[in-house]
Amino acid sequence: MIPPRILAPLLAVIATDALAQAAATGGSTGMGSGVLQATLGLALVLGLIWGAAWVVRRLGPVAGSGTAAIKVVAAQNVGPRERVVIVEIGDQWLVLGVATGAVRALHALPRSALPPPSPPANPFARLLARAKATPDA
C-alpha cells in the first residue's frame, strides 16, 4: 500500500494537471474532462481503500495473534456444518462439538502434546503425501 504522505501529493498533482487541461480547453467535453473525472474517481476509490484499512487496523488486534487466553489447538470437520474442535484454556483442553447455532462441551482433558497425524487412508492421498515428503532430485 502506498503511504498517505506520498499518495496525497501525487493525487494533488494529477488532479491539478487535469484541472489545468480542462481550463486550457475551455471546459469542452473533450479528453480533459474525461481525465479529470477518471482522476477524481481514482482518488475517491483509493481514499476509501486507505480509510477502510485504517479503520480495520484501529479496531484491534488480528484474531489468532497468540495473545488470547483461548487458542484453537485442532479442528476436524465431521459433517457439512459440524466440527469437533480442541480449544486450549490455560492448562486444560476442551473438546467441543460445533454445529450451526450450537456449541457443546464433549470432554475436558489436561493439556498435552498432540499425537502425530495418521497417514491418509486412500492410496492417492498416500502417494501425494509421499511425493510431497521426498525432495526433488
N, C-alpha and C positions, 0 to 999 in steps of 0.2 A: 504494500500500500504506500502511496506517495504521501510523505508527511505534509500536513496542512501549511507549514511555513514555506514550502516550495510550491504547493499546488495553488494556493490563493494568488500569489503574484503572477503565476503562469496563466491562470484563467483571466486575471485582470488584463494582462497584455493582449490575450487573444480577443477578449470582449472589446477592448479599446480599439484594436485594429479593425474589427468587424464594424464597429460604430463609425469609425473614420471612413471606411469604404462605403458604407451606406450614405453618409453625408456627402461624400465626393460625387456619388452618382445621383444626387438629388433625391434620394429616397425612392428611387424607382423600384419596381418589383423584379429586379434582375437578380443576379447572383449574390449581391451584397446582403440583401435582406434574408436570403436563404442561409447564408453563412452565419449571420447574426442569430437567427432562430436556432440553428443547429448548435452554435456555441453556447447559447444560453440554456438550451435543453441539456447539453452535456454537463454544464456547470451545475445545473439543478440535480441531475442524477448522481453525479459524483459527490455533491454535498450531502445528499440523502444517504448514500452509502457510508460516507465518513461519519455522519451523525449517528446512524444505526450502529456502526462499530463502536463508537464512543459510548453509547448507551449500554451496549452489551458488556463492555469492559467495566463500566461503572457499577453494574448491577451486582457483581460479586464474583467470587472465585468459580472456576470451571468445576463442574461435577467430576468427582474422581481424582481430585488433586492430591489425595493422600493425607490430608489433614483432618478428614472427617472421622467421627467416632465410630461410624458404621462403614464397613467395607464389604463389597460383594467378593467372595472368595471364588465361587464357581457357580455356573448355571447350566442347566440342561433342559432342552425342550422335551416335553413328554406328549405333546399334542399340538394342534394348530394354535391354540391360545393358552396353553397351560405349560408351566415350567416348574422345575424344582431348583431352588436357589439356596446356596450356603452363604450365610451372612456372618461376618465376624464382628462381635461386640465385646470389646475388652478381651478377656481370656476365655471367651465362650463362643462357640459356633452354633448358630440356629439353622436348622434345615426347614425351609419354608416352601409351602406349595402356593404358587401364584397362578391365579386364573382371572378371567375377566371379572373385575369388580370384587375380588376376594383374595385375601392373603391369609393362610393358615399356618400356624406353627406345627410342624410334623415331629420334630425331635430337637433336643438340645445336646450338644457334645462339648467336651473340653477341647480347647484349641490344640491342633496338632498339624502335622505336615500332611499334604495331600499325597495319595499314592500316585505312582506314575500312570499316565494314561494307558489304557488297554489297547492292544493293536486292533486295527479295523477288522470288521467281521467279513466283509465281502472281498473277493480276490482282487478286483480292480483297485479298490481303496488301498489294499495291502501293497500292490505293485506301485501305486502312485506314491505311497509313503516311503517305500524303499528307494524309488527314484529321487525323491526329494532329499533323502538322507545321504546318498552317495554323491561325493563331489565329482565335478566334471573332470575327465581325464584329458 
